[in-house]
Amino acid sequence: QVRLMESGGGSVQAGGSLRLSCTASGFTSVAWFRQAPEKKREPVAHIYTNSETTSYADSVKGRFTISIDKSVNTVYLQMNSLKPEDTAMYYCAADRGIQSGWVLVSTSYKNWGQGTQVTVSS
C-alpha cells in the first residue's frame, strides 16, 4: 500500500470553487471519494491515467472535473458551483488494473490518501 498526498481542501460559500490535488505515481486508476459525518463513503470521480478517460457520480456531473498533469504525477479535482451537501472529507484513491465497471467502487482501491476537508456554507 502507498500513502497518497492530497491538498487543496478548505471552506467556501455555496456557489464557490475549490481545486483538490492528489500526487500519485505509477497507477492506472485514480479516483476521488468523499465521506460526510455519519454517512457512507461515496464516489465522486475517476480518471484512467493513460487514456485520461473520466467518469463521475451523478451528484457532481457538470460541476466537478477530474484531470491529470502527467508531468508532475498529479490528479486534480476542480469543484465548481459547490453546494452545502458537498461538505465532506475528500479522499484520493489509486490502484492498477481496475475494470471500468469498478472504478467508482471504494473497495477496488488499496492505496488512499489521508483526506482533505471541504466545507461549503450556505
Disulfide bonds with the S-S distance in Angstrom:
Cys22-Cys92 1.90
